Amino acid sequence: MSLEQLQKKLKESKIEGGDLMPSLAQRLREEGEKVGVKKGVKKGVKKAKLETAKELVKNGVDIDIIARSTGLSKKEIELLAETVH
């Protein structure tokens, strides 16, 4: 696409009440916030599972039961158990 074609497309892309760039920036910002929230939620869920597993390990619950109950891998729980004892 030539520079002239790009400039023409940008002029044609004017959005009511403003031009393309602020609207595009706002859309990208909103999408970034959604991704950030999703990542934060996933991170929080993982942390909660690890804390639960840690307490179960402290209470002597079998690793297989902890894995089934939390969805964590046996390896993750074994590593966690090493830090608990």
Summary of the structure (lengths in Angstrom):
residues: 85
radius of gyration: 24.7
end to end distance: 64.1
largest distance: 71.3
contacts: 186
relative contact order: 0.08
helix: 80%
strand: 2%
